[in-house]
Amino acid sequence: MREETLSEMAVAVLSTADGREKTRLSRTHAAKWFNLRNENKDLSIGEAKPPDRPSRPTQPELLDPRDVPKRKPGSPQGRIALLHAVAHIELNAVDLHWDLVARFAHEPMPMGFYDDWVRAADEESKHFNLVCDCLEAAGSHYGALPAHAGMWRAAEDTANDLMGRLAVVPMVLEARGLDVTPGMIEVFRRAGQDQAVAALETIYAEEVGHVAYGSKWFHFLCGRLDLDPKPVFHELVRKYFHGPLKPPFNDEKRAEAGLPPDFYWPLREPV
C-alpha cells in the first residue's frame, strides 16, 4: 500500500469540517511528514485537487464583515468575542497553509518550501486549540458567536498566483497579526486571564516565523524570475488586497520577519 502524498494529506485536512478534528488531522499529518523527513525516506508531494472552499462546521454563522458585532474587550463578553475572533482566524490559517501546499504542488519548489508550510499549518492548529481551550474555560466555545465570512477571499483571489498568495496571506494578513496581538495580550493581562495571555504570547512568537516564510519564498521566486521584490510586492498587494494597509505597524517584529518598512509603508492609508 503506497504512502499518502503530501497533497492528499492537505486535501484531507481541507475536507474535514469540525475544527477540533481538522486540527487533530493537521497535526497528525504534520508529524508524519516530519518523521518521514527525519528518516530520509522518499517523499512524494503528489498532486490532489483541493476544494474551492474548505469544509466548515455549521457554526459559527458567517456574516459579512460589516455585520459582525463590534467587540468591546473591556467586558467579559467582549473578551470572549475577541477570543472567538482569534480562533476563527487561526482555523482559517490552518486551511490557508494546507491549501498553499496542495494548490501549488505543480510549481517546482525546494523541499524546504513544504517543510515551512507544513510547520506553519501545525502551529496554527496548535493555536486554534489553545484559544478554544480558553473559550471553553470561559464557558463558551468556537461557533457560539458569528464570525467574519470574508477570510477565504484572499485564497480565492490568488488561487492561480503563488506569488500573489505569498504577498497577501503571510506578508499582509499574518503581518497584521504582529501589529495587533500585543494590544490583545495587554487586554487579557489587565483582566488577569493568564491562560489567554499565554496562548496569545505563543501565537505572537510563532506568527513571526510564518510571516518570515512568506517573505523568504516570495524573495526566492522573485530571484528565480530576476524581479525586484519591492515593486512586485506593491503591485500584487494593490491587485489582490482590498484596501490600504492600516497603521500602526509593528516595525520591529516585521523587520524580524524580513519585511522592511519600504515594503508596507507606501501601501498605508493616506494621511
PyRosetta script that sets phi, psi and omega in degrees:
from pyrosetta import init, pose_from_sequence

init()
pose = pose_from_sequence("MREETLSEMAVAVLSTADGREKTRLSRTHAAKWFNLRNENKDLSIGEAKPPDRPSRPTQPELLDPRDVPKRKPGSPQGRIALLHAVAHIELNAVDLHWDLVARFAHEPMPMGFYDDWVRAADEESKHFNLVCDCLEAAGSHYGALPAHAGMWRAAEDTANDLMGRLAVVPMVLEARGLDVTPGMIEVFRRAGQDQAVAALETIYAEEVGHVAYGSKWFHFLCGRLDLDPKPVFHELVRKYFHGPLKPPFNDEKRAEAGLPPDFYWPLREPV")
pose.set_psi(1, 127.6)
pose.set_omega(1, -175.4)
pose.set_phi(2, -75.2)
pose.set_psi(2, 155.6)
pose.set_omega(2, 175.6)
pose.set_phi(3, -70.3)
pose.set_psi(3, 144.3)
pose.set_omega(3, 173.2)
pose.set_phi(4, -65.1)
pose.set_psi(4, 135.1)
pose.set_omega(4, 178.2)
pose.set_phi(5, -75.7)
pose.set_psi(5, 163.1)
pose.set_omega(5, 179.1)
pose.set_phi(6, -62.6)
pose.set_psi(6, -39.3)
pose.set_omega(6, 178.4)
pose.set_phi(7, -62.9)
pose.set_psi(7, -38.5)
pose.set_omega(7, 177.3)
pose.set_phi(8, -66.5)
pose.set_psi(8, -38.6)
pose.set_omega(8, 175.0)
pose.set_phi(9, -60.1)
pose.set_psi(9, -44.2)
pose.set_omega(9, -179.6)
pose.set_phi(10, -60.0)
pose.set_psi(10, -45.7)
pose.set_omega(10, -178.3)
pose.set_phi(11, -66.1)
pose.set_psi(11, -34.2)
pose.set_omega(11, 177.0)
pose.set_phi(12, -62.1)
pose.set_psi(12, -41.4)
pose.set_omega(12, 177.5)
pose.set_phi(13, -65.3)
pose.set_psi(13, -46.4)
pose.set_omega(13, -178.8)
pose.set_phi(14, -61.9)
pose.set_psi(14, -26.9)
pose.set_omega(14, -176.5)
pose.set_phi(15, -92.0)
pose.set_psi(15, 3.3)
pose.set_omega(15, 179.3)
pose.set_phi(16, -98.6)
pose.set_psi(16, 127.9)
pose.set_omega(16, -171.1)
pose.set_phi(17, -85.7)
pose.set_psi(17, -49.7)
pose.set_omega(17, -173.9)
pose.set_phi(18, -66.0)
pose.set_psi(18, 133.7)
pose.set_omega(18, -175.0)
pose.set_phi(19, -61.9)
pose.set_psi(19, -46.6)
pose.set_omega(19, -179.4)
pose.set_phi(20, -65.5)
pose.set_psi(20, -39.7)
pose.set_omega(20, 179.4)
pose.set_phi(21, -70.7)
pose.set_psi(21, -39.5)
pose.set_omega(21, 177.3)
pose.set_phi(22, -58.1)
pose.set_psi(22, -46.6)
pose.set_omega(22, -176.8)
pose.set_phi(23, -73.9)
pose.set_psi(23, -30.5)
pose.set_omega(23, 174.0)
pose.set_phi(24, -62.6)
pose.set_psi(24, -46.2)
pose.set_omega(24, 179.9)
pose.set_phi(25, -65.9)
pose.set_psi(25, -39.3)
pose.set_omega(25, 177.9)
pose.set_phi(26, -58.1)
pose.set_psi(26, -47.1)
pose.set_omega(26, -177.9)
pose.set_phi(27, -69.6)
pose.set_psi(27, -35.4)
pose.set_omega(27, 176.7)
pose.set_phi(28, -63.3)
pose.set_psi(28, -46.1)
pose.set_omega(28, -179.7)
pose.set_phi(29, -67.6)
pose.set_psi(29, -38.2)
pose.set_omega(29, 177.5)
pose.set_phi(30, -61.8)
pose.set_psi(30, -44.4)
pose.set_omega(30, 179.5)
pose.set_phi(31, -62.6)
pose.set_psi(31, -40.7)
pose.set_omega(31, 179.0)
pose.set_phi(32, -63.5)
pose.set_psi(32, -43.9)
pose.set_omega(32, 179.5)
pose.set_phi(33, -58.7)
pose.set_psi(33, -48.0)
pose.set_omega(33, -176.7)
pose.set_phi(34, -73.8)
pose.set_psi(34, -28.3)
pose.set_omega(34, 173.4)
pose.set_phi(35, -64.0)
pose.set_psi(35, -44.1)
pose.set_omega(35, 177.9)
pose.set_phi(36, -63.7)
pose.set_psi(36, -41.1)
pose.set_omega(36, 179.2)
pose.set_phi(37, -62.7)
pose.set_psi(37, -42.1)
pose.set_omega(37, -178.5)
pose.set_phi(38, -68.3)
pose.set_psi(38, -27.3)
pose.set_omega(38, 179.6)
pose.set_phi(39, -88.9)
pose.set_psi(39, 2.3)
pose.set_omega(39, 179.8)
pose.set_phi(40, 56.3)
pose.set_psi(40, 36.3)
pose.set_omega(40, 178.2)
pose.set_phi(41, -84.6)
pose.set_psi(41, 154.8)
pose.set_omega(41, 176.2)
pose.set_phi(42, -62.4)
pose.set_psi(42, 132.9)
pose.set_omega(42, -176.5)
pose.set_phi(43, -122.1)
pose.set_psi(43, 145.7)
pose.set_omega(43, 176.9)
pose.set_phi(44, -121.2)
pose.set_psi(44, 124.9)
pose.set_omega(44, 172.6)
pose.set_phi(45, -72.8)
pose.set_psi(45, -40.7)
pose.set_omega(45, 177.9)
pose.set_phi(46, 67.2)
pose.set_psi(46, -173.9)
pose.set_omega(46, 173.9)
pose.set_phi(47, -140.6)
pose.set_psi(47, 127.4)
pose.set_omega(47, 177.3)
pose.set_phi(48, -145.8)
pose.set_psi(48, 129.6)
pose.set_omega(48, -172.9)
pose.set_phi(49, -72.9)
pose.set_psi(49, 118.3)
pose.set_omega(49, 177.2)
pose.set_phi(50, -75.7)
pose.set_psi(50, 153.8)
pose.set_omega(50, 176.5)
pose.set_phi(51, -66.9)
pose.set_psi(51, 153.3)
pose.set_omega(51, 176.6)
pose.set_phi(52, -59.7)
pose.set_psi(52, -36.6)
pose.set_omega(52, 176.0)
pose.set_phi(53, -132.4)
pose.set_psi(53, 139.4)
pose.set_omega(53, 179.1)
pose.set_phi(54, -70.2)
pose.set_psi(54, 155.3)
pose.set_omega(54, 175.2)
pose.set_phi(55, -66.1)
pose.set_psi(55, 143.6)
pose.set_omega(55, -177.0)
pose.set_phi(56, -135.8)
pose.set_psi(56, 150.4)
pose.set_omega(56, 173.7)
pose.set_phi(57, -66.6)
pose.set_psi(57, 162.4)
pose.set_omega(57, -179.9)
pose.set_phi(58, -66.0)
pose.set_psi(58, -25.8)
pose.set_omega(58, 174.2)
pose.set_phi(59, -122.4)
pose.set_psi(59, 142.4)
pose.set_omega(59, 13.5)
pose.set_phi(60, -80.4)
pose.set_psi(60, 158.4)
pose.set_omega(60, 169.7)
pose.set_phi(61, -66.3)
pose.set_psi(61, 131.3)
pose.set_omega(61, -178.8)
pose.set_phi(62, -98.2)
pose.set_psi(62, 125.5)
pose.set_omega(62, -175.9)
pose.set_phi(63, -118.4)
pose.set_psi(63, 158.1)
pose.set_omega(63, 169.3)
pose.set_phi(64, -56.6)
pose.set_psi(64, 140.2)
pose.set_omega(64, -178.0)
pose.set_phi(65, -50.8)
pose.set_psi(65, -33.9)
pose.set_omega(65, -179.6)
pose.set_phi(66, -69.2)
pose.set_psi(66, -20.4)
pose.set_omega(66, -175.9)
pose.set_phi(67, -97.8)
pose.set_psi(67, -6.2)
pose.set_omega(67, 177.9)
pose.set_phi(68, -71.9)
pose.set_psi(68, 126.2)
pose.set_omega(68, -179.2)
pose.set_phi(69, -56.2)
pose.set_psi(69, 140.5)
pose.set_omega(69, -179.6)
pose.set_phi(70, -69.4)
pose.set_psi(70, 142.2)
pose.set_omega(70, -179.2)
pose.set_phi(71, -90.0)
pose.set_psi(71, 134.1)
pose.set_omega(71, 174.0)
pose.set_phi(72, -117.2)
pose.set_psi(72, 91.5)
pose.set_omega(72, -168.2)
pose.set_phi(73, -69.6)
pose.set_psi(73, -3.2)
pose.set_omega(73, 178.9)
pose.set_phi(74, -71.4)
pose.set_psi(74, -16.3)
pose.set_omega(74, -178.3)
pose.set_phi(75, -107.5)
pose.set_psi(75, 159.6)
pose.set_omega(75, 176.7)
pose.set_phi(76, -56.5)
pose.set_psi(76, -42.5)
pose.set_omega(76, -179.8)
pose.set_phi(77, -67.6)
pose.set_psi(77, -34.7)
pose.set_omega(77, 176.8)
pose.set_phi(78, -65.0)
pose.set_psi(78, -38.3)
pose.set_omega(78, 178.4)
pose.set_phi(79, -69.4)
pose.set_psi(79, -35.7)
pose.set_omega(79, 174.5)
pose.set_phi(80, -62.5)
pose.set_psi(80, -43.8)
pose.set_omega(80, 179.2)
pose.set_phi(81, -61.9)
pose.set_psi(81, -38.1)
pose.set_omega(81, 179.0)
pose.set_phi(82, -65.7)
pose.set_psi(82, -44.5)
pose.set_omega(82, 176.7)
pose.set_phi(83, -62.5)
pose.set_psi(83, -38.9)
pose.set_omega(83, 179.7)
pose.set_phi(84, -62.7)
pose.set_psi(84, -42.4)
pose.set_omega(84, 178.8)
pose.set_phi(85, -62.9)
pose.set_psi(85, -40.4)
pose.set_omega(85, 179.1)
pose.set_phi(86, -65.4)
pose.set_psi(86, -43.2)
pose.set_omega(86, 178.2)
pose.set_phi(87, -58.4)
pose.set_psi(87, -40.9)
pose.set_omega(87, 179.9)
pose.set_phi(88, -64.4)
pose.set_psi(88, -41.8)
pose.set_omega(88, 177.3)
pose.set_phi(89, -62.0)
pose.set_psi(89, -44.6)
pose.set_omega(89, -177.5)
pose.set_phi(90, -65.9)
pose.set_psi(90, -39.1)
pose.set_omega(90, 179.2)
pose.set_phi(91, -66.1)
pose.set_psi(91, -40.7)
pose.set_omega(91, 175.4)
pose.set_phi(92, -62.3)
pose.set_psi(92, -37.5)
pose.set_omega(92, -179.9)
pose.set_phi(93, -64.5)
pose.set_psi(93, -38.1)
pose.set_omega(93, 175.6)
pose.set_phi(94, -55.0)
pose.set_psi(94, -50.0)
pose.set_omega(94, -178.8)
pose.set_phi(95, -67.1)
pose.set_psi(95, -39.1)
pose.set_omega(95, 179.7)
pose.set_phi(96, -59.9)
pose.set_psi(96, -41.5)
pose.set_omega(96, -177.4)
pose.set_phi(97, -72.5)
pose.set_psi(97, -41.3)
pose.set_omega(97, 176.9)
pose.set_phi(98, -68.9)
pose.set_psi(98, -34.3)
pose.set_omega(98, 176.5)
pose.set_phi(99, -63.5)
pose.set_psi(99, -39.4)
pose.set_omega(99, 178.0)
pose.set_phi(100, -58.8)
pose.set_psi(100, -42.5)
pose.set_omega(100, -179.9)
pose.set_phi(101, -62.9)
pose.set_psi(101, -49.7)
pose.set_omega(101, -174.0)
pose.set_phi(102, -77.4)
pose.set_psi(102, -42.0)
pose.set_omega(102, -172.8)
pose.set_phi(103, -68.3)
pose.set_psi(103, -30.2)
pose.set_omega(103, -176.4)
pose.set_phi(104, -112.8)
pose.set_psi(104, 24.6)
pose.set_omega(104, -179.8)
pose.set_phi(105, -64.1)
pose.set_psi(105, -21.7)
pose.set_omega(105, 179.2)
pose.set_phi(106, -76.5)
pose.set_psi(106, -14.3)
pose.set_omega(106, 179.5)
pose.set_phi(107, -77.4)
pose.set_psi(107, 133.7)
pose.set_omega(107, 177.8)
pose.set_phi(108, -74.2)
pose.set_psi(108, 104.1)
pose.set_omega(108, -178.3)
pose.set_phi(109, -127.5)
pose.set_psi(109, 150.5)
pose.set_omega(109, 176.1)
pose.set_phi(110, -62.1)
pose.set_psi(110, 157.1)
pose.set_omega(110, -178.9)
pose.set_phi(111, -61.4)
pose.set_psi(111, -29.1)
pose.set_omega(111, 178.9)
pose.set_phi(112, -61.1)
pose.set_psi(112, -27.7)
pose.set_omega(112, 176.0)
pose.set_phi(113, -58.8)
pose.set_psi(113, -46.4)
pose.set_omega(113, -179.3)
pose.set_phi(114, -70.2)
pose.set_psi(114, -38.9)
pose.set_omega(114, 176.0)
pose.set_phi(115, -55.7)
pose.set_psi(115, -45.9)
pose.set_omega(115, -176.8)
pose.set_phi(116, -63.0)
pose.set_psi(116, -44.9)
pose.set_omega(116, -174.1)
pose.set_phi(117, -79.2)
pose.set_psi(117, -28.8)
pose.set_omega(117, 172.1)
pose.set_phi(118, -66.8)
pose.set_psi(118, -42.0)
pose.set_omega(118, 177.6)
pose.set_phi(119, -62.2)
pose.set_psi(119, -42.2)
pose.set_omega(119, 178.6)
pose.set_phi(120, -62.8)
pose.set_psi(120, -43.2)
pose.set_omega(120, 178.7)
pose.set_phi(121, -61.8)
pose.set_psi(121, -39.9)
pose.set_omega(121, 178.9)
pose.set_phi(122, -63.3)
pose.set_psi(122, -43.7)
pose.set_omega(122, 180.0)
pose.set_phi(123, -68.4)
pose.set_psi(123, -38.2)
pose.set_omega(123, 177.2)
pose.set_phi(124, -64.3)
pose.set_psi(124, -35.1)
pose.set_omega(124, 177.0)
pose.set_phi(125, -63.1)
pose.set_psi(125, -43.7)
pose.set_omega(125, 176.2)
pose.set_phi(126, -60.8)
pose.set_psi(126, -43.6)
pose.set_omega(126, -179.3)
pose.set_phi(127, -60.3)
pose.set_psi(127, -45.4)
pose.set_omega(127, 179.4)
pose.set_phi(128, -56.6)
pose.set_psi(128, -45.7)
pose.set_omega(128, -177.1)
pose.set_phi(129, -69.8)
pose.set_psi(129, -36.1)
pose.set_omega(129, 175.9)
pose.set_phi(130, -60.7)
pose.set_psi(130, -43.7)
pose.set_omega(130, -178.1)
pose.set_phi(131, -72.3)
pose.set_psi(131, -37.2)
pose.set_omega(131, 175.8)
pose.set_phi(132, -61.8)
pose.set_psi(132, -38.3)
pose.set_omega(132, 176.5)
pose.set_phi(133, -60.9)
pose.set_psi(133, -39.4)
pose.set_omega(133, 177.7)
pose.set_phi(134, -65.2)
pose.set_psi(134, -42.9)
pose.set_omega(134, 178.4)
pose.set_phi(135, -60.3)
pose.set_psi(135, -45.3)
pose.set_omega(135, -178.0)
pose.set_phi(136, -67.9)
pose.set_psi(136, -35.1)
pose.set_omega(136, 176.0)
pose.set_phi(137, -64.6)
pose.set_psi(137, -26.5)
pose.set_omega(137, 179.3)
pose.set_phi(138, -91.4)
pose.set_psi(138, 5.7)
pose.set_omega(138, 177.3)
pose.set_phi(139, 86.2)
pose.set_psi(139, 17.5)
pose.set_omega(139, 179.1)
pose.set_phi(140, -125.2)
pose.set_psi(140, -165.5)
pose.set_omega(140, 178.2)
pose.set_phi(141, -165.9)
pose.set_psi(141, 160.7)
pose.set_omega(141, 176.2)
pose.set_phi(142, -66.8)
pose.set_psi(142, 128.6)
pose.set_omega(142, -176.1)
pose.set_phi(143, 108.1)
pose.set_psi(143, -10.4)
pose.set_omega(143, -177.4)
pose.set_phi(144, -74.9)
pose.set_psi(144, -20.3)
pose.set_omega(144, -176.6)
pose.set_phi(145, -126.1)
pose.set_psi(145, 156.5)
pose.set_omega(145, 175.3)
pose.set_phi(146, -67.1)
pose.set_psi(146, 160.3)
pose.set_omega(146, -176.7)
pose.set_phi(147, -140.5)
pose.set_psi(147, 169.8)
pose.set_omega(147, -175.9)
pose.set_phi(148, -68.7)
pose.set_psi(148, 123.9)
pose.set_omega(148, -178.9)
pose.set_phi(149, -87.4)
pose.set_psi(149, -9.1)
pose.set_omega(149, -171.0)
pose.set_phi(150, -93.3)
pose.set_psi(150, 5.7)
pose.set_omega(150, -170.3)
pose.set_phi(151, -71.6)
pose.set_psi(151, -21.6)
pose.set_omega(151, 179.9)
pose.set_phi(152, -87.5)
pose.set_psi(152, -4.1)
pose.set_omega(152, -175.6)
pose.set_phi(153, -60.9)
pose.set_psi(153, -38.8)
pose.set_omega(153, -179.7)
pose.set_phi(154, -62.1)
pose.set_psi(154, -36.0)
pose.set_omega(154, 178.4)
pose.set_phi(155, -68.2)
pose.set_psi(155, -42.2)
pose.set_omega(155, 179.9)
pose.set_phi(156, -65.9)
pose.set_psi(156, -42.6)
pose.set_omega(156, -177.4)
pose.set_phi(157, -65.0)
pose.set_psi(157, -30.9)
pose.set_omega(157, -175.2)
pose.set_phi(158, -110.4)
pose.set_psi(158, 23.8)
pose.set_omega(158, -175.0)
pose.set_phi(159, -62.0)
pose.set_psi(159, -22.2)
pose.set_omega(159, -178.3)
pose.set_phi(160, -118.0)
pose.set_psi(160, 19.7)
pose.set_omega(160, -173.5)
pose.set_phi(161, -143.4)
pose.set_psi(161, 96.9)
pose.set_omega(161, -177.7)
pose.set_phi(162, -62.2)
pose.set_psi(162, -43.4)
pose.set_omega(162, 179.6)
pose.set_phi(163, -64.8)
pose.set_psi(163, -38.6)
pose.set_omega(163, 176.5)
pose.set_phi(164, -63.2)
pose.set_psi(164, -40.5)
pose.set_omega(164, 178.4)
pose.set_phi(165, -62.6)
pose.set_psi(165, -45.6)
pose.set_omega(165, -179.6)
pose.set_phi(166, -64.6)
pose.set_psi(166, -38.8)
pose.set_omega(166, -179.4)
pose.set_phi(167, -65.0)
pose.set_psi(167, -44.8)
pose.set_omega(167, -170.4)
pose.set_phi(168, -86.3)
pose.set_psi(168, -40.2)
pose.set_omega(168, -174.0)
pose.set_phi(169, -80.9)
pose.set_psi(169, -69.6)
pose.set_omega(169, -179.1)
pose.set_phi(170, -71.6)
pose.set_psi(170, -37.1)
pose.set_omega(170, -170.5)
pose.set_phi(171, -85.3)
pose.set_psi(171, -13.9)
pose.set_omega(171, 174.2)
pose.set_phi(172, -117.1)
pose.set_psi(172, -61.0)
pose.set_omega(172, -173.4)
pose.set_phi(173, -66.7)
pose.set_psi(173, -47.5)
pose.set_omega(173, -179.6)
pose.set_phi(174, -72.9)
pose.set_psi(174, -31.5)
pose.set_omega(174, 175.5)
pose.set_phi(175, -62.4)
pose.set_psi(175, -32.2)
pose.set_omega(175, 176.9)
pose.set_phi(176, -60.4)
pose.set_psi(176, -34.3)
pose.set_omega(176, 177.1)
pose.set_phi(177, -61.2)
pose.set_psi(177, -33.8)
pose.set_omega(177, 177.0)
pose.set_phi(178, -65.5)
pose.set_psi(178, -28.7)
pose.set_omega(178, -179.7)
pose.set_phi(179, -75.7)
pose.set_psi(179, -40.1)
pose.set_omega(179, -168.7)
pose.set_phi(180, -98.8)
pose.set_psi(180, -20.8)
pose.set_omega(180, -173.9)
pose.set_phi(181, -65.4)
pose.set_psi(181, -38.0)
pose.set_omega(181, 178.3)
pose.set_phi(182, -56.7)
pose.set_psi(182, -38.5)
pose.set_omega(182, 177.6)
pose.set_phi(183, -65.3)
pose.set_psi(183, -38.2)
pose.set_omega(183, 177.4)
pose.set_phi(184, -65.8)
pose.set_psi(184, -41.0)
pose.set_omega(184, 178.1)
pose.set_phi(185, -58.1)
pose.set_psi(185, -41.5)
pose.set_omega(185, -178.9)
pose.set_phi(186, -65.4)
pose.set_psi(186, -37.0)
pose.set_omega(186, 177.6)
pose.set_phi(187, -57.6)
pose.set_psi(187, -47.7)
pose.set_omega(187, -176.7)
pose.set_phi(188, -77.1)
pose.set_psi(188, -29.1)
pose.set_omega(188, 175.9)
pose.set_phi(189, -65.4)
pose.set_psi(189, -43.4)
pose.set_omega(189, 178.5)
pose.set_phi(190, -62.8)
pose.set_psi(190, -31.1)
pose.set_omega(190, -179.5)
pose.set_phi(191, -85.0)
pose.set_psi(191, -1.2)
pose.set_omega(191, 179.6)
pose.set_phi(192, 71.1)
pose.set_psi(192, 24.5)
pose.set_omega(192, -178.2)
pose.set_phi(193, -97.2)
pose.set_psi(193, 83.0)
pose.set_omega(193, -172.1)
pose.set_phi(194, -64.2)
pose.set_psi(194, -34.8)
pose.set_omega(194, -179.6)
pose.set_phi(195, -63.2)
pose.set_psi(195, -43.8)
pose.set_omega(195, 178.8)
pose.set_phi(196, -67.4)
pose.set_psi(196, -38.7)
pose.set_omega(196, 177.6)
pose.set_phi(197, -59.5)
pose.set_psi(197, -46.6)
pose.set_omega(197, -178.9)
pose.set_phi(198, -62.9)
pose.set_psi(198, -41.8)
pose.set_omega(198, 179.9)
pose.set_phi(199, -63.2)
pose.set_psi(199, -46.1)
pose.set_omega(199, -178.0)
pose.set_phi(200, -68.9)
pose.set_psi(200, -33.5)
pose.set_omega(200, 177.0)
pose.set_phi(201, -66.7)
pose.set_psi(201, -36.5)
pose.set_omega(201, 175.3)
pose.set_phi(202, -64.0)
pose.set_psi(202, -45.7)
pose.set_omega(202, 178.9)
pose.set_phi(203, -60.0)
pose.set_psi(203, -46.7)
pose.set_omega(203, -177.4)
pose.set_phi(204, -59.4)
pose.set_psi(204, -45.0)
pose.set_omega(204, -178.1)
pose.set_phi(205, -65.3)
pose.set_psi(205, -41.0)
pose.set_omega(205, -173.3)
pose.set_phi(206, -84.2)
pose.set_psi(206, -24.6)
pose.set_omega(206, 178.7)
pose.set_phi(207, -66.8)
pose.set_psi(207, -26.1)
pose.set_omega(207, 175.5)
pose.set_phi(208, -56.5)
pose.set_psi(208, -42.4)
pose.set_omega(208, 178.8)
pose.set_phi(209, -63.3)
pose.set_psi(209, -37.3)
pose.set_omega(209, -178.7)
pose.set_phi(210, -68.0)
pose.set_psi(210, -41.2)
pose.set_omega(210, 175.8)
pose.set_phi(211, -63.2)
pose.set_psi(211, -40.2)
pose.set_omega(211, 179.8)
pose.set_phi(212, -63.7)
pose.set_psi(212, -37.8)
pose.set_omega(212, 176.5)
pose.set_phi(213, -61.1)
pose.set_psi(213, -43.3)
pose.set_omega(213, 179.1)
pose.set_phi(214, -60.4)
pose.set_psi(214, -46.7)
pose.set_omega(214, -179.9)
pose.set_phi(215, -63.4)
pose.set_psi(215, -43.4)
pose.set_omega(215, -178.2)
pose.set_phi(216, -59.8)
pose.set_psi(216, -49.4)
pose.set_omega(216, -175.5)
pose.set_phi(217, -77.9)
pose.set_psi(217, -26.6)
pose.set_omega(217, 172.3)
pose.set_phi(218, -63.7)
pose.set_psi(218, -47.1)
pose.set_omega(218, 178.8)
pose.set_phi(219, -65.4)
pose.set_psi(219, -36.4)
pose.set_omega(219, 176.9)
pose.set_phi(220, -59.0)
pose.set_psi(220, -47.3)
pose.set_omega(220, -179.1)
pose.set_phi(221, -66.7)
pose.set_psi(221, -39.6)
pose.set_omega(221, 176.9)
pose.set_phi(222, -61.6)
pose.set_psi(222, -41.9)
pose.set_omega(222, 178.6)
pose.set_phi(223, -63.3)
pose.set_psi(223, -40.1)
pose.set_omega(223, 178.9)
pose.set_phi(224, -61.2)
pose.set_psi(224, -35.9)
pose.set_omega(224, -177.2)
pose.set_phi(225, -96.4)
pose.set_psi(225, 3.8)
pose.set_omega(225, -179.4)
pose.set_phi(226, 57.4)
pose.set_psi(226, 48.8)
pose.set_omega(226, -179.9)
pose.set_phi(227, -113.4)
pose.set_psi(227, 150.1)
pose.set_omega(227, 174.5)
pose.set_phi(228, -80.2)
pose.set_psi(228, 115.1)
pose.set_omega(228, -171.3)
pose.set_phi(229, -59.1)
pose.set_psi(229, -39.7)
pose.set_omega(229, -172.2)
pose.set_phi(230, -63.1)
pose.set_psi(230, -53.9)
pose.set_omega(230, 178.4)
pose.set_phi(231, -64.7)
pose.set_psi(231, -31.0)
pose.set_omega(231, 177.2)
pose.set_phi(232, -66.4)
pose.set_psi(232, -42.7)
pose.set_omega(232, 177.5)
pose.set_phi(233, -59.7)
pose.set_psi(233, -47.4)
pose.set_omega(233, -180.0)
pose.set_phi(234, -59.6)
pose.set_psi(234, -43.0)
pose.set_omega(234, -179.3)
pose.set_phi(235, -63.4)
pose.set_psi(235, -43.7)
pose.set_omega(235, -177.1)
pose.set_phi(236, -70.4)
pose.set_psi(236, -39.8)
pose.set_omega(236, 178.8)
pose.set_phi(237, -65.3)
pose.set_psi(237, -42.4)
pose.set_omega(237, 178.0)
pose.set_phi(238, -64.2)
pose.set_psi(238, -30.6)
pose.set_omega(238, -179.6)
pose.set_phi(239, -75.9)
pose.set_psi(239, -42.1)
pose.set_omega(239, -168.8)
pose.set_phi(240, -108.1)
pose.set_psi(240, -22.0)
pose.set_omega(240, -178.0)
pose.set_phi(241, -97.3)
pose.set_psi(241, 130.5)
pose.set_omega(241, -170.3)
pose.set_phi(242, -93.7)
pose.set_psi(242, 91.7)
pose.set_omega(242, 178.5)
pose.set_phi(243, 117.7)
pose.set_psi(243, 167.8)
pose.set_omega(243, 179.7)
pose.set_phi(244, -75.4)
pose.set_psi(244, 164.3)
pose.set_omega(244, 173.5)
pose.set_phi(245, -80.7)
pose.set_psi(245, 145.0)
pose.set_omega(245, -172.6)
pose.set_phi(246, -107.6)
pose.set_psi(246, 115.5)
pose.set_omega(246, 170.9)
pose.set_phi(247, -72.6)
pose.set_psi(247, 168.8)
pose.set_omega(247, 6.5)
pose.set_phi(248, -76.6)
pose.set_psi(248, 149.6)
pose.set_omega(248, 179.4)
pose.set_phi(249, -104.5)
pose.set_psi(249, 144.2)
pose.set_omega(249, 175.4)
pose.set_phi(250, -86.9)
pose.set_psi(250, 80.8)
pose.set_omega(250, -172.9)
pose.set_phi(251, -58.3)
pose.set_psi(251, -37.8)
pose.set_omega(251, -176.9)
pose.set_phi(252, -64.7)
pose.set_psi(252, -50.8)
pose.set_omega(252, -178.2)
pose.set_phi(253, -70.2)
pose.set_psi(253, -34.6)
pose.set_omega(253, 176.6)
pose.set_phi(254, -63.3)
pose.set_psi(254, -41.6)
pose.set_omega(254, 177.9)
pose.set_phi(255, -64.0)
pose.set_psi(255, -40.2)
pose.set_omega(255, 177.8)
pose.set_phi(256, -59.5)
pose.set_psi(256, -31.8)
pose.set_omega(256, -179.9)
pose.set_phi(257, -88.5)
pose.set_psi(257, 3.8)
pose.set_omega(257, 177.8)
pose.set_phi(258, 88.3)
pose.set_psi(258, 22.3)
pose.set_omega(258, 178.0)
pose.set_phi(259, -114.4)
pose.set_psi(259, 98.6)
pose.set_omega(259, 177.6)
pose.set_phi(260, -74.4)
pose.set_psi(260, 156.7)
pose.set_omega(260, -175.5)
pose.set_phi(261, -57.6)
pose.set_psi(261, -31.6)
pose.set_omega(261, -177.3)
pose.set_phi(262, -73.4)
pose.set_psi(262, -4.0)
pose.set_omega(262, 171.4)
pose.set_phi(263, -79.0)
pose.set_psi(263, -42.9)
pose.set_omega(263, -170.6)
pose.set_phi(264, -109.0)
pose.set_psi(264, -27.9)
pose.set_omega(264, -179.0)
pose.set_phi(265, -59.2)
pose.set_psi(265, -39.2)
pose.set_omega(265, 178.7)
pose.set_phi(266, -65.2)
pose.set_psi(266, -12.1)
pose.set_omega(266, -178.8)
pose.set_phi(267, -99.5)
pose.set_psi(267, 4.0)
pose.set_omega(267, -174.8)
pose.set_phi(268, -73.8)
pose.set_psi(268, 169.0)
pose.set_omega(268, 174.6)
pose.set_phi(269, -60.3)
pose.set_psi(269, 139.8)
pose.set_omega(269, 175.6)
pose.set_phi(270, -63.1)
pose.set_psi(270, 142.4)
pose.set_omega(270, -179.0)
pose.set_phi(271, -72.5)
pose.dump_pdb("model.pdb")
